[in-house]
């Protein structure tokens, strides 16, 4: 294998400080990504790669059964014994039977049947799903349920019965086994809705041309590189069998759309390919057709995920469209995209540098500095940290679990080096873990523990801001008391009130993680975090800087774009955008894949006025139709004209490009409507690891609210 050092470095970085664990499906998926990134031979031979990854599983070896299915053995001896016995055959580098030079040929139907085998191996743990956690449940189990319903099974099953059945059949199997009981329930309910609504939408919309299905169809599959090959092979074989030019053109189109929307073997993730799951079916003329589904857990999910490099290409394409419509020369057009790309590369480097803040903050600190910070409340910050939408949780518990299982060897090694011993249950305190993490990050600028330094800074800042609110209330109340409380009593009340709110007590308290609630802060913890000075202040400032990095990046890009347009005399007398702003907006709309819903561009193609007839967006189990998206943009922007035909949509698209605004305060794309400023989108700049800068895009709050209403009114389960 070539570039092994690069592969291992990339893989190790993804695994973080806990080190690789070949029993962890996520780690195996990351290894696979690293190999595809650096090894051309494996990129061109996905079957060999799959075999390699399979054989890396702890003590497991594979061979082909007489039926052609892959069987897994605990030892090489057992595998070889089965081959010798004749019940199994060896797997060669191409994924077929070993031995002579005979080549295995398959039919299109056999190629597609392999998709079901791939999914079954996810449930047995033989292979890893393309997604993780809840998304894997949504895509695999939801897809399987679509098949069941289409075949007449479980048609009248209630959501409750579905969840019960799945828990009984798969509750202790991947991808459910890694979820909490609460999350299993949540994601199975989404899978239930997805299964029903996806198949209903496919059957119910005339543009999908759903015909009579042979046995075993439709077939559900994940939209990833592993499934792309057998589907592409099947389409190519069907094209070769086509008897009419019409049928040949049909398969050419299906192949084209598959390559556009599904990442192919060897392709790097670019953010362009958005098919998370697929339904493969026959149309009214008996031809294979692929329905592409973009699966989202909520409308706030990321709909665009690109690197600075791929965004550069997007700007070049957008500037060409803008330049053509505004009658700009080739030189003027190229200058616009170049100007935006240079500024984005500049701020991308700035965002990248913020990832080094934890190391830079600690690298010159002494052991005494770290010890003093820990003794002054830093451990409390580790035990009561923000975990996003799930609430606050005790990260120390997670670290202890990882160290006891042997997964987090690096942190355990550092604790041993520091001479810190666990308690009788094998656990380390929050103080111990905070100290060890500080030492590791001080020494290693690439350590994955950097994020936990940021979390500690965030906890200190949140505690201080909460204390400020509590203090106002306490002092206001104290003014009315007779006799007046002493300052010592007031401070005690502030610390207790702050601790209560941080611990989830009271109506205005901080949300706690359901499965792993935060360790309650004490009054002393709060008092220590409120003390100003030293590392505590630096951690707070570091977190603020890191949190604001995206906003700062967006502000600089916005200011640059507006300044360049100002030089050209924009906004014009109608308040319309200049070419730089229009390029930014055009690029954002294209990268969010809005063109599919607007039947273009190019507008001369696909003129059926039906939006995305090849795919759909599934949000939390419900299908969000193209018309709903277009209608929401029309409603929220107060667009005055009708939006019905392809020509109408083209006019509306160009109107938005000319009138939507960039608002840096919340990384937004907005418009000033008659009902005030409306947020129609967001575009963020962030660091995604060493040397990687990402640009992500989302629906804006007002579009989300509108779409939620459309989904609620859609009549879907």
C-alpha positions in Angstrom: 0.0 0.0 0.0 1.4 3.4 -1.1 1.4 6.5 1.1 0.9 4.4 4.3 2.4 7.2 6.5 0.0 9.7 5.2 -2.9 7.3 5.6 -2.0 6.6 9.2 -1.5 10.3 10.1 -4.8 11.2 8.6 -6.6 8.3 10.3 -5.0 9.0 13.7 -6.1 12.6 13.5 -9.7 11.6 12.9 -9.7 9.1 15.8 -8.5 11.8 18.2 -6.5 11.1 21.3 -8.2 7.9 22.2 -6.4 6.1 19.4 -7.8 3.7 16.7 -10.3 1.1 17.8 -10.9 -1.6 15.1 -14.1 -2.7 16.9 -15.5 0.8 16.5 -17.6 1.1 13.2 -16.9 4.9 13.1 -13.1 4.3 13.2 -13.3 1.7 10.4 -15.3 4.2 8.3 -12.6 6.9 9.0 -9.8 4.5 8.0 -11.7 3.7 4.8 -11.9 7.5 4.0 -8.2 7.9 4.7 -7.2 5.1 2.4 -9.5 6.4 -0.4 -7.9 9.8 0.1 -4.3 8.7 -0.4 -4.3 5.3 -2.2 -5.1 5.3 -5.9 -5.0 1.5 -6.2 -7.7 1.0 -3.6 -9.8 3.9 -5.1 -9.9 1.9 -8.3 -10.7 -1.4 -6.6 -13.4 -0.9 -4.0 -14.0 -4.6 -3.6 -10.4 -5.1 -2.5 -10.7 -2.2 -0.1 -13.9 -3.7 1.4 -12.2 -7.0 1.9 -9.2 -5.3 3.6 -11.4 -3.3 6.0 -13.4 -6.4 6.8 -10.3 -8.4 7.6 -9.2 -5.7 10.0 -12.1 -6.4 12.3 -10.8 -8.0 15.5 -10.1 -11.6 14.7 -12.4 -11.8 11.7 -11.7 -13.3 8.3 -14.0 -13.7 5.2 -14.8 -16.1 2.4 -17.6 -16.6 -0.1 -20.5 -19.1 0.6 -21.8 -21.3 -2.2 -24.6 -18.8 -2.7 -22.0 -16.0 -3.2 -22.6 -14.3 0.1 -19.6 -13.1 2.2 -19.3 -15.1 5.5 -17.1 -13.9 8.4 -15.0 -16.2 10.5 -13.3 -15.6 13.9 -9.9 -17.0 12.8 -8.0 -17.6 9.6 -7.8 -21.3 10.4 -11.6 -21.6 10.6 -12.0 -19.7 7.3 -9.4 -22.0 5.6 -11.1 -25.1 7.0 -14.4 -24.0 5.5 -12.7 -23.4 2.1 -11.0 -26.8 2.3 -14.3 -28.5 3.2 -15.9 -27.0 0.1 -18.6 -25.0 1.8 -16.9 -21.7 1.0 -14.5 -20.3 -1.6 -11.7 -17.7 -1.2 -12.3 -14.0 -2.2 -9.9 -12.6 -4.7 -8.8 -9.0 -5.0 -11.8 -8.2 -7.2 -14.3 -9.5 -4.7 -15.1 -12.6 -6.6 -14.0 -16.3 -6.3 -10.3 -16.9 -6.1 -8.4 -19.4 -8.3 -8.0 -19.3 -12.0 -8.4 -16.3 -14.2 -12.1 -16.8 -14.7 -14.1 -13.6 -14.5 -17.3 -13.4 -12.6 -20.2 -11.9 -14.6 -23.4 -10.7 -13.1 -26.8 -9.5 -14.4 -28.2 -6.1 -13.6 -30.7 -7.8 -11.2 -27.8 -9.5 -9.4 -25.9 -6.2 -9.1 -28.9 -4.6 -7.4 -29.6 -7.6 -5.2 -26.2 -7.1 -3.7 -27.5 -3.8 -2.2 -29.8 -5.8 0.1 -26.9 -7.9 1.1 -24.9 -4.8 1.9 -27.6 -3.5 4.1 -28.0 -6.8 5.9 -24.3 -6.7 6.7 -24.9 -3.4 8.5 -27.4 -5.0 10.8 -24.9 -7.8 11.6 -22.0 -5.5 12.1 -20.0 -6.9 9.1 -19.9 -3.5 7.4 -20.4 0.1 8.6 -23.2 2.4 7.4 -22.2 5.5 5.5 -23.8 7.7 8.2 -23.4 7.5 11.9 -25.8 7.3 14.9 -29.4 8.4 14.2 -28.8 9.2 10.5 -27.8 5.6 9.9 -31.0 4.4 11.5 -33.1 6.8 9.4 -31.5 5.8 6.2 -31.1 2.0 6.6 -34.2 1.1 8.6 -36.3 3.8 7.0 -35.3 2.5 3.5 -36.0 -1.1 4.5 -39.5 -0.1 5.7 -40.2 1.6 2.3 -39.5 -1.8 0.7 -41.8 -3.6 3.1 -44.7 -1.2 2.6 -44.3 -1.4 -1.2 -44.4 -5.2 -1.1 -47.6 -5.1 1.0 -46.0 -5.9 4.3 -46.8 -3.9 7.5 -48.9 -1.5 5.5 -51.2 -0.9 8.4 -48.6 -0.9 11.1 -48.8 1.9 13.6 -45.8 3.9 14.6 -45.9 2.3 18.1 -46.0 -1.2 16.6 -43.2 -0.4 14.2 -40.9 0.9 17.0 -41.6 -2.1 19.1 -40.9 -4.6 16.3 -37.7 -2.9 15.3 -36.4 -2.8 18.9 -37.2 -6.5 19.3 -35.5 -7.4 16.0 -32.6 -5.0 15.9 -32.4 -3.1 19.2 -29.1 -4.7 20.1 -27.7 -4.6 16.6 -26.0 -1.9 14.5 -26.9 0.9 13.9 -29.2 1.0 16.9 -26.9 -0.5 19.4 -24.8 2.6 20.0 -27.8 4.8 20.8 -29.5 5.5 24.1 -32.9 4.1 24.7 -34.4 7.6 24.2 -32.5 8.1 20.9 -33.5 4.7 19.6 -37.2 5.7 20.1 -36.6 9.1 18.5 -34.8 7.8 15.4 -37.1 4.8 14.9 -40.1 7.2 14.8 -38.3 9.2 12.1 -37.5 6.0 10.2 -41.2 5.0 10.4 -42.2 8.4 8.9 -39.5 8.2 6.3 -40.4 4.7 5.1 -44.1 5.6 4.7 -43.7 9.1 3.3 -40.9 8.3 0.8 -42.8 5.5 -0.8 -46.1 7.5 -0.8 -44.4 10.4 -2.4 -42.7 8.2 -5.0 -46.1 6.6 -5.9 -48.2 9.7 -5.7 -46.3 12.2 -7.8 -46.8 11.8 -11.6 -43.3 13.2 -12.4 -41.8 10.1 -10.8 -43.7 7.8 -13.2 -44.0 4.9 -10.8 -45.0 1.8 -12.6 -45.9 -1.8 -11.8 -43.0 -3.3 -9.9 -41.4 -6.7 -10.3 -40.9 -8.8 -7.2 -38.2 -7.3 -5.0 -38.8 -3.7 -6.1 -38.5 -0.9 -5.2 -35.1 -1.4 -3.6 -33.8 1.0 -1.0 -30.1 1.8 -0.7 -27.7 4.3 0.8 -26.4 7.0 -1.5 -22.7 6.3 -1.0 -19.7 5.2 -3.0 -20.2 1.5 -2.1 -23.6 1.4 -3.5 -22.8 3.6 -6.5 -20.8 0.9 -8.3 -23.4 -1.9 -8.4 -26.1 0.6 -9.3 -24.0 2.1 -12.1 -23.1 -1.4 -13.3 -26.8 -2.3 -13.5 -27.7 0.9 -15.4 -24.8 0.3 -17.8 -26.1 -3.2 -18.5 -29.6 -2.0 -19.0 -28.4 0.6 -21.4 -26.5 -2.1 -23.4 -29.7 -4.1 -23.5 -31.8 -1.1 -24.6 -33.7 -1.7 -27.9 -34.8 1.8 -28.7 -33.0 5.2 -28.8 -35.6 6.4 -26.3 -34.6 3.7 -23.8 -30.9 4.3 -24.4 -31.4 8.0 -23.7 -33.3 7.2 -20.5 -30.4 5.2 -19.2 -27.9 7.8 -20.2 -29.9 10.3 -18.2 -30.1 8.0 -15.1 -26.3 7.4 -15.3 -25.7 11.1 -15.6 -27.9 11.9 -12.5 -26.3 9.1 -10.5 -22.8 10.5 -11.1 -24.0 14.0 -10.3 -25.8 13.2 -7.1 -23.9 10.2 -5.6 -20.3 10.1 -4.7 -18.5 7.5 -6.9 -15.7 5.1 -5.7 -12.5 7.1 -5.3 -14.1 10.5 -5.4 -13.4 12.9 -2.5 -16.3 14.3 -0.6 -17.0 17.8 -2.0 -20.4 18.7 -0.8 -21.8 18.5 -4.4 -23.2 15.0 -3.9 -26.4 15.2 -1.7 -28.1 11.8 -2.1 -28.2 10.2 1.3 -30.5 7.4 0.3 -32.0 6.0 -2.8 -35.1 4.1 -4.0 -34.6 2.1 -7.2 -37.8 1.3 -9.0 -39.4 0.7 -12.5 -41.3 3.4 -14.3 -44.5 2.9 -16.3 -42.4 1.6 -19.3 -40.6 -1.0 -17.2 -37.3 0.8 -17.1 -35.1 1.2 -14.0 -35.1 4.6 -12.4 -33.3 6.1 -9.4 -35.0 8.3 -6.9 -32.5 10.4 -4.9 -33.4 11.4 -1.3 -31.5 14.0 0.7 -32.2 13.0 4.4 -32.2 15.6 7.1 -33.1 15.3 10.7 -34.4 18.9 10.8 -34.7 22.0 8.7 -31.7 23.5 10.6 -29.4 20.8 9.2 -26.5 21.7 6.9 -27.6 21.6 3.2 -24.2 22.7 1.8 -20.8 21.5 3.0 -17.8 22.6 0.9 -14.1 23.3 1.3 -12.6 26.6 0.4 -11.1 25.0 -2.7 -14.5 23.7 -4.0 -16.1 27.0 -3.1 -13.6 28.7 -5.4 -14.9 26.7 -8.4 -18.4 27.6 -7.4 -17.6 31.3 -7.4 -16.1 31.0 -10.9 -19.2 29.3 -12.2 -21.5 31.9 -10.5 -19.5 34.8 -11.8 -19.8 33.5 -15.4 -23.6 33.4 -15.0 -23.7 36.9 -13.4 -21.2 38.3 -16.0 -23.3 37.0 -18.9 -26.6 38.5 -17.5 -24.9 41.9 -16.7 -23.0 42.0 -20.0 -19.5 42.0 -18.4 -16.3 41.2 -20.2 -14.4 38.0 -19.7 -11.7 39.9 -17.8 -14.3 41.7 -15.6 -16.0 38.4 -14.8 -12.8 36.6 -13.9 -11.7 39.5 -11.7 -14.9 39.2 -9.7 -14.5 35.6 -8.8 -10.8 36.0 -8.2 -11.4 38.9 -5.8 -13.9 36.9 -3.7 -11.8 33.8 -3.7 -8.7 35.6 -2.5 -10.6 37.1 0.4 -12.2 33.7 1.3 -8.8 32.0 1.3 -7.4 34.8 3.5 -10.2 34.5 6.1 -10.1 30.7 5.8 -6.5 30.8 7.1 -7.6 33.0 9.9 -10.3 30.6 10.9 -7.8 27.7 10.6 -5.5 29.5 13.0 -8.2 29.7 15.7 -8.0 25.9 16.1 -4.5 26.4 17.5 -5.7 28.8 20.2 -5.9 26.2 23.0 -2.3 25.1 22.4 -1.0 28.7 22.0 -2.8 29.7 25.2 -1.2 26.9 27.2 2.2 26.3 25.6 4.1 28.7 27.9 2.2 27.9 31.1 4.0 26.2 33.9 2.9 23.2 35.8 2.0 25.5 38.7 -0.2 27.6 36.4 -2.1 24.5 35.4 -2.4 23.2 39.0 -3.7 26.6 40.2 -6.3 26.7 37.5 -7.5 23.2 38.4 -7.6 24.0 42.1 -9.6 27.1 41.3 -12.6 25.4 39.6 -11.5 24.1 36.3 -12.6 20.5 37.1 -16.1 21.8 37.7 -16.0 23.2 34.1 -15.1 19.7 32.8 -18.0 18.1 34.7 -20.6 20.7 33.6 -20.0 21.5 30.0 -22.2 22.4 27.0 -23.1 19.5 24.7 -25.1 21.5 22.2 -28.8 20.9 21.8 -28.7 17.9 24.1 -27.9 20.1 27.1 -25.1 20.1 29.6 -23.3 16.9 30.5 -20.4 15.5 32.5 -17.6 14.8 30.0 -15.5 13.3 32.7 -17.8 10.3 32.8 -17.3 9.7 29.1 -13.5 9.9 29.5 -13.6 7.4 32.4 -15.7 5.0 30.3 -13.2 5.3 27.4 -10.2 4.8 29.6 -11.6 1.7 31.4 -12.4 0.1 28.1 -8.9 0.8 26.8 -10.1 3.1 24.0 -8.5 6.2 25.4 -4.9 5.2 25.9 -3.4 8.6 25.5 -5.2 10.3 28.3 -4.6 7.3 30.6 -0.9 7.5 29.8 -0.7 11.2 30.7 -2.5 10.6 34.0 0.0 7.8 34.8 2.9 10.2 33.9 1.5 12.8 36.3 1.3 10.2 39.0 -2.5 10.4 39.4 -4.2 7.3 40.6 -7.9 6.4 40.0 -10.4 5.7 42.8 -11.4 2.2 43.9 -13.9 2.1 40.9 -11.2 2.9 38.4 -12.5 6.5 37.9 -10.6 9.7 37.8 -12.0 13.0 39.2 -13.0 16.0 37.0 -10.0 17.8 38.4 -7.7 14.9 37.4 -9.0 14.8 33.8 -9.0 18.6 33.4 -5.3 18.6 34.5 -4.3 15.8 32.2 -6.1 17.4 29.2 -4.3 20.7 29.9 -1.0 19.0 29.9 -1.7 17.1 26.6 -2.8 20.2 24.7 0.1 22.2 26.1 2.4 19.6 24.5 0.5 18.8 21.3 -0.9 21.5 19.0 -2.9 18.9 17.0 -4.5 17.1 20.0 -8.2 16.3 19.6 -8.6 17.4 23.3 -8.4 21.0 22.1 -12.2 21.2 21.9 -12.5 20.3 25.6 -10.3 23.2 26.5 -12.7 25.4 24.6 -15.6 23.7 26.4 -14.1 24.6 29.7 -13.6 28.2 28.7 -17.3 28.2 27.6 -18.4 26.8 30.9 -16.5 29.6 32.8 -18.0 32.2 30.5 -21.6 30.8 30.8 -21.2 30.6 34.6 -20.1 34.2 34.8 -22.8 35.5 32.5 -25.4 33.6 34.5 -24.0 35.0 37.7 -24.4 38.5 36.3 -28.1 38.0 35.8 -28.6 36.3 39.2 -26.7 39.2 40.9 -29.1 41.8 39.5 -32.0 39.8 40.9 -30.4 39.2 44.3 -29.3 42.8 44.8 -32.7 44.1 43.7 -34.4 41.9 46.3 -31.9 42.7 49.0 -32.7 46.4 48.6 -36.2 45.7 49.9 -35.0 43.7 53.0 -34.8 44.9 56.5 -32.2 44.5 57.9 -30.0 44.6 54.8 -28.0 41.4 54.1 -24.3 41.6 54.3 -22.1 41.5 51.2 -20.9 38.1 52.2 -24.6 36.9 52.4 -25.3 38.5 49.0 -22.4 36.8 47.4 -23.5 33.5 48.8 -26.9 33.9 47.4 -25.5 34.8 44.0 -23.3 31.7 44.0 -26.1 29.4 45.0 -28.6 30.9 42.5 -26.0 30.6 39.7 -25.3 27.0 40.7 -29.0 26.1 40.7 -29.5 27.5 37.2 -26.4 25.8 35.8 -27.6 22.6 37.4 -31.0 22.6 35.8 -33.0 23.9 38.8 -35.8 26.4 38.1 -37.6 27.7 35.0 -34.7 29.7 33.7 -32.1 27.0 34.2 -29.7 25.4 31.7 -30.9 22.3 29.9 -29.3 19.1 31.1 -28.3 16.1 29.0 -30.9 13.3 29.5 -28.5 10.3 29.4 -25.5 11.9 31.1 -26.5 15.0 33.0 -23.9 17.5 34.2 -22.3 17.1 37.6 -23.9 19.7 39.8 -21.7 22.8 40.4 -21.3 23.8 44.0 -21.3 27.3 45.4 -17.5 27.1 45.7 -17.2 26.1 42.1 -19.2 29.2 41.0 -17.2 31.4 43.4 -13.9 30.2 41.9 -15.1 30.6 38.3 -16.2 34.2 39.0 -12.7 35.2 40.2 -11.0 37.1 37.5 -7.4 36.7 36.4 -5.0 34.0 35.3 -5.7 31.1 33.0 -9.4 31.3 33.7 -9.7 34.7 31.9 -7.5 33.5 29.1 -9.7 30.4 28.6 -12.8 32.7 28.4 -11.2 35.0 25.9 -10.0 32.0 23.9 -13.5 30.6 23.7 -14.9 34.0 22.7 -12.4 34.3 19.9 -13.0 30.8 18.7 -16.8 31.2 18.8 -16.6 34.5 16.9 -14.2 33.3 14.3 -17.0 32.4 11.8 -18.7 35.7 12.3 -15.5 37.6 11.9 -14.7 35.7 8.7 -18.2 36.5 7.3 -17.9 40.2 8.3 -14.6 40.5 6.4 -15.9 38.8 3.3 -19.1 40.9 3.3 -17.2 44.2 3.8 -14.9 43.3 1.0 -17.7 42.4 -1.4 -19.7 45.5 -0.6 -16.6 47.7 -1.0 -15.8 46.3 -4.4 -19.4 46.8 -5.6 -19.3 50.3 -4.2 -16.4 51.1 -6.5 -18.6 50.1 -9.4 -21.5 52.3 -8.2 -23.7 49.6 -6.5 -26.2 49.2 -5.0 -27.8 51.1 -8.0 -30.7 53.6 -7.9 -33.1 50.6 -7.5 -31.1 49.2 -4.6 -30.0 46.2 -6.6 -26.8 44.3 -6.0 -23.6 44.7 -7.9 -21.8 41.8 -9.6 -19.7 40.8 -6.5 -22.8 40.5 -4.3 -24.7 38.8 -7.0 -21.9 36.3 -7.5 -21.9 35.5 -3.8 -25.7 35.0 -3.8 -25.7 33.0 -7.0 -22.9 30.7 -5.6 -24.9 30.2 -2.3 -28.1 29.3 -4.1 -26.4 26.9 -6.5 -24.4 25.2 -3.7 -27.7 24.8 -1.7 -29.0 23.0 -4.8 -31.9 25.4 -5.1 -31.6 25.2 -8.9 -33.3 21.7 -8.8 -36.4 23.2 -7.3 -36.4 26.1 -9.8 -36.0 23.9 -12.9 -32.6 25.3 -13.7 -30.2 26.7 -14.6 -29.6 26.0 -17.4 -33.2 27.0 -18.0 -33.6 25.4 -21.4 -33.2 21.9 -19.9 -35.8 19.9 -17.9 -38.7 22.2 -18.7 -41.4 20.3 -16.9 -42.0 23.0 -14.2 -42.2 20.3 -11.6 -39.0 21.0 -9.7 -36.8 18.1 -8.7 -38.4 15.2 -10.4 -35.4 13.0 -9.8 -35.3 13.4 -6.0 -36.7 14.8 -2.8 -35.7 16.2 0.6 -36.8 14.2 3.6 -36.9 16.3 6.8 -37.4 14.4 10.0 -39.3 11.7 8.0 -41.4 14.0 6.0 -41.0 14.9 2.3 -40.4 18.6 1.6 -41.5 19.2 -2.0 -39.9 21.6 -4.5 -43.1 23.7 -4.7 -43.1 24.2 -1.0 -39.5 25.5 -1.1 -40.2 27.9 -4.0 -43.4 29.1 -2.4 -41.6 29.8 0.9 -39.0 31.9 -0.9 -41.7 33.8 -2.7 -43.7 34.4 0.5 -40.7 35.5 2.6 -39.2 37.8 0.0 -42.6 39.5 -1.0 -41.8 38.7 -4.6 -44.6 40.4 -6.5 -45.0 38.2 -9.6 -46.3 34.7 -10.2 -44.0 31.7 -10.0 -45.5 28.9 -12.0 -43.7 28.2 -15.2 -40.0 27.6 -15.9 -39.8 31.1 -17.3 -41.4 32.5 -14.1 -38.8 30.7 -12.0 -35.9 32.0 -14.0 -37.1 35.5 -13.6 -37.6 35.0 -9.8 -34.1 33.4 -9.5 -32.5 36.4 -11.1 -34.6 38.8 -9.0 -33.4 37.1 -5.7 -29.8 37.3 -6.9 -30.2 41.1 -7.5 -32.1 41.8 -4.3 -31.1 39.4 -1.5 -28.5 41.0 0.9 -25.5 39.7 2.8 -25.8 40.4 6.6 -22.7 39.5 8.5 -24.1 39.9 12.0 -25.6 36.4 11.9 -23.8 35.0 8.8 -27.1 35.5 6.9 -28.6 36.0 3.5 -31.5 38.3 4.1 -34.1 40.6 2.5 -35.9 43.6 3.9 -39.6 42.7 3.3 -42.7 44.7 4.2 -42.8 42.7 7.5 -39.2 43.5 8.4 -35.9 41.8 7.7 -36.3 38.1 6.8 -33.5 35.6 7.1 -33.6 33.3 4.1 -30.3 31.6 4.5 -26.9 31.3 6.3 -23.4 30.6 5.1 -20.7 29.9 7.7 -16.9 29.6 7.6 -15.2 27.2 10.0 -12.1 25.1 10.5 -12.6 21.3 10.2 -9.3 20.0 11.3 -5.7 20.6 10.4 -5.4 22.3 7.0 -9.1 22.1 6.2 -11.5 25.1 6.0 -15.2 24.5 5.4 -18.0 26.6 4.1 -21.4 25.4 5.2 -24.9 26.6 4.2 -28.3 26.4 5.8 -31.9 27.5 5.3 -32.6 30.8 7.2 -34.9 30.9 10.2 -37.8 32.5 8.3 -37.6 29.9 5.5 -37.4 27.1 8.1 -40.5 28.5 9.9 -42.4 28.6 6.6 -41.3 25.1 5.5 -42.3 23.7 8.9 -45.8 25.1 8.4 -45.9 23.5 4.9 -44.8 20.1 6.2 -47.4 20.3 9.0 -50.1 21.0 6.4 -49.0 18.3 4.0 -51.0 15.5 5.6 -48.0 13.2 5.9 -47.6 10.9 8.9 
